Amino acid sequence: MAQGTIRGKSLKVVAVDVADGMITINPLFLKKFDKDMLKELNEHLNKAMTAARNEKVMPNDPVSLRKRNLKLQRLNNAMIILKHIAREKRIPL
């Protein structure tokens, strides 16, 4: 597998797609990832989560608040699954 890419996309784009709901992270998706790719994906998911947290949202705008919370939820779930897979493979993140 090419270094730092999956299905022709960089891992940074994969993290953004996870936040937008285009890609779902699951154990089958992560099965082909090696140690370095798991670490790099973890870094990009952390950066995407930080960017989602820093989005300016008006408290009286429920639609944008819901979109931001959905992004954070998707990223958090992806990170939980990623950390579980890394623990099973005994890869320190």
Backbone as numpy.savetxt, mean C-alpha at the origin, in Angstrom:
# Nx Ny Nz CAx CAy CAz Cx Cy Cz
11.74 -11.66 -11.99 10.90 -10.49 -11.99 11.78 -9.25 -11.99
11.39 -8.23 -12.73 12.19 -7.02 -12.82 12.28 -6.36 -11.44
13.40 -5.71 -11.21 13.64 -5.10 -9.91 12.70 -3.92 -9.68
11.87 -4.01 -8.65 11.01 -2.90 -8.26 9.78 -2.70 -9.12
9.40 -3.68 -9.94 8.20 -3.54 -10.74 7.34 -4.79 -10.62
6.05 -4.61 -10.79 5.11 -5.71 -10.81 4.08 -5.39 -11.88
3.91 -6.30 -12.80 2.98 -6.13 -13.91 3.24 -4.85 -14.70
4.51 -4.50 -14.84 4.90 -3.33 -15.61 4.74 -2.02 -14.88
4.43 -2.06 -13.59 4.26 -0.84 -12.81 5.32 -0.78 -11.72
5.76 0.42 -11.42 6.69 0.57 -10.30 5.93 0.37 -9.00
6.63 0.10 -7.94 5.99 -0.14 -6.66 5.37 1.13 -6.08
5.88 2.28 -6.49 5.27 3.54 -6.07 3.88 3.67 -6.66
3.73 3.33 -7.93 2.43 3.38 -8.59 1.48 2.33 -8.00
2.03 1.18 -7.64 1.21 0.13 -7.01 0.66 0.64 -5.68
1.47 1.34 -4.90 1.00 1.88 -3.62 -0.11 2.90 -3.82
0.02 3.75 -4.84 -1.02 4.74 -5.13 -2.28 4.04 -5.61
-2.12 2.99 -6.41 -3.29 2.23 -6.88 -4.00 1.51 -5.73
-3.25 1.06 -4.76 -3.85 0.44 -3.57 -4.69 1.49 -2.83
-4.15 2.69 -2.68 -4.88 3.76 -2.00 -6.15 4.12 -2.74
-6.11 4.09 -4.07 -7.27 4.45 -4.88 -8.25 3.30 -5.05
-7.87 2.10 -4.64 -8.76 0.96 -4.72 -8.66 0.19 -6.03
-7.65 0.47 -6.84 -7.50 -0.23 -8.12 -6.85 -1.60 -7.96
-6.01 -1.74 -6.94 -5.32 -3.01 -6.67 -5.60 -3.40 -5.23
-5.82 -4.68 -5.03 -6.01 -5.20 -3.68 -4.80 -6.06 -3.32
-4.23 -5.79 -2.18 -3.09 -6.58 -1.71 -3.63 -7.79 -0.96
-3.20 -8.97 -1.38 -3.57 -10.20 -0.70 -2.38 -11.15 -0.76
-2.43 -12.25 -0.03 -1.28 -13.17 -0.02 -0.91 -13.71 -1.40
-1.87 -13.94 -2.27 -1.54 -14.42 -3.62 -0.80 -13.36 -4.44
-1.17 -12.12 -4.25 -0.50 -11.01 -4.95 0.95 -10.90 -4.49
1.19 -11.11 -3.21 2.54 -10.95 -2.64 3.39 -12.21 -2.75
2.83 -13.29 -3.26 3.54 -14.57 -3.30 4.83 -14.50 -4.12
4.84 -13.74 -5.21 6.00 -13.68 -6.09 7.02 -12.62 -5.67
6.72 -11.87 -4.63 7.62 -10.81 -4.19 8.79 -11.40 -3.43
9.97 -10.86 -3.69 11.14 -11.28 -2.91 11.33 -10.31 -1.74
12.40 -10.53 -0.99 12.66 -9.76 0.23 12.76 -8.26 -0.04
13.53 -7.90 -1.05 13.74 -6.48 -1.34 12.46 -5.80 -1.83
11.68 -6.51 -2.62 10.44 -5.92 -3.13 9.43 -5.71 -2.00
9.37 -6.63 -1.04 8.47 -6.45 0.10 8.86 -5.23 0.92
10.17 -5.06 1.14 10.63 -3.90 1.90 10.33 -2.60 1.15
10.56 -2.60 -0.15 10.31 -1.39 -0.94 8.82 -1.07 -1.00
7.98 -2.09 -1.14 6.53 -1.85 -1.15 6.07 -1.32 0.20
6.63 -1.81 1.28 6.29 -1.31 2.60 6.64 0.17 2.73
7.79 0.56 2.22 8.20 1.97 2.25 7.23 2.85 1.46
6.85 2.38 0.28 5.95 3.17 -0.57 4.54 3.23 0.02
4.10 2.18 0.66 2.79 2.21 1.33 2.81 3.20 2.49
3.92 3.23 3.23 4.06 4.22 4.32 4.02 5.64 3.78
4.72 5.89 2.67 4.72 7.22 2.08 3.34 7.61 1.57
2.63 6.66 0.97 1.28 6.93 0.48 0.34 7.21 1.65
0.53 6.51 2.76 -0.31 6.76 3.93 -0.03 8.14 4.51
1.22 8.53 4.55 1.56 9.86 5.04 0.96 10.93 4.14
1.02 10.72 2.83 0.44 11.68 1.90 -1.08 11.77 2.07
-1.72 10.63 2.30 -3.18 10.63 2.50 -3.54 11.34 3.81
-2.73 11.17 4.81 -3.00 11.85 6.09 -2.82 13.36 5.97
-1.91 13.78 5.10 -1.62 15.21 4.96 -2.57 15.93 4.02
-3.51 15.21 3.40 -4.47 15.86 2.52 -5.34 16.81 3.33
-5.56 18.00 2.79 -6.40 18.98 3.46 -7.86 18.65 3.16
-8.62 18.43 4.22 -10.03 18.10 4.09 -10.82 19.04 4.99
-11.86 19.60 4.41 -12.73 20.47 5.21 -13.60 19.58 6.11
-13.73 19.93 7.37 -14.52 19.09 8.28 -16.01 19.03 7.92
-16.50 20.02 7.18 -17.91 20.03 6.82 -18.17 19.44 5.44
-17.16 18.77 4.85 -17.31 18.13 3.55 -17.24 16.61 3.73
-18.39 15.96 3.91 -18.37 14.53 4.22 -17.88 13.65 3.07
-18.06 14.09 1.83 -17.63 13.27 0.69 -16.10 13.16 0.64
-15.41 14.28 0.74 -13.95 14.24 0.69 -13.37 13.58 1.94
-14.04 13.77 3.07 -13.59 13.12 4.30 -13.71 11.59 4.18
-14.80 11.13 3.58 -15.00 9.69 3.38 -13.97 9.12 2.42
-13.65 9.85 1.33 -12.64 9.39 0.37 -11.28 9.24 1.05
-10.93 10.23 1.86 -9.63 10.17 2.55 -9.61 8.99 3.52
-10.69 8.80 4.26 -10.73 7.69 5.21 -10.69 6.33 4.51
-11.32 6.22 3.34 -11.25 4.97 2.59 -9.82 4.70 2.12
-9.12 5.73 1.66 -7.71 5.56 1.27 -6.89 5.05 2.44
-7.08 5.69 3.60 -6.32 5.29 4.78 -6.66 3.86 5.18
-7.91 3.49 5.07 -8.31 2.13 5.43 -7.70 1.10 4.48
-7.72 1.38 3.18 -7.13 0.45 2.21 -5.63 0.29 2.44
-4.95 1.41 2.68 -3.51 1.36 2.91 -3.19 0.61 4.20
-3.96 0.85 5.25 -3.73 0.17 6.51 -3.93 -1.34 6.37
-4.98 -1.74 5.68 -5.23 -3.17 5.47 -4.11 -3.81 4.65
-3.63 -3.10 3.63 -2.54 -3.62 2.81 -1.27 -3.78 3.64
-1.00 -2.82 4.52 0.20 -2.91 5.35 0.10 -4.05 6.36
-1.08 -4.29 6.89 -1.26 -5.40 7.83 -0.99 -6.73 7.13
-1.53 -6.89 5.93 -1.32 -8.13 5.17 0.15 -8.28 4.80
0.78 -7.18 4.37 2.20 -7.20 4.00 3.07 -7.60 5.19
2.79 -7.04 6.35 3.58 -7.37 7.53 3.37 -8.83 7.96
2.17 -9.33 7.80 1.90 -10.72 8.13 2.68 -11.66 7.21
2.66 -11.37 5.92 3.40 -12.20 4.96 4.90 -12.13 5.25
5.40 -10.93 5.55 6.82 -10.78 5.86 7.19 -11.56 7.12
6.30 -11.57 8.10 6.56 -12.33 9.32 6.59 -13.82 9.03
5.68 -14.29 8.15 5.69 -15.70 7.80 6.97 -16.11 7.07
7.47 -15.22 6.22 8.70 -15.50 5.48 9.95 -15.15 6.27
9.76 -14.65 7.48 10.84 -14.23 8.36 11.72 -13.14 7.73
11.03 -12.14 7.23 11.70 -10.98 6.62 11.45 -9.78 7.53
12.50 -9.18 8.08 12.29 -8.00 8.91 12.00 -6.77 8.05
10.94 -6.06 8.41 10.61 -4.83 7.69 11.06 -3.70 8.55
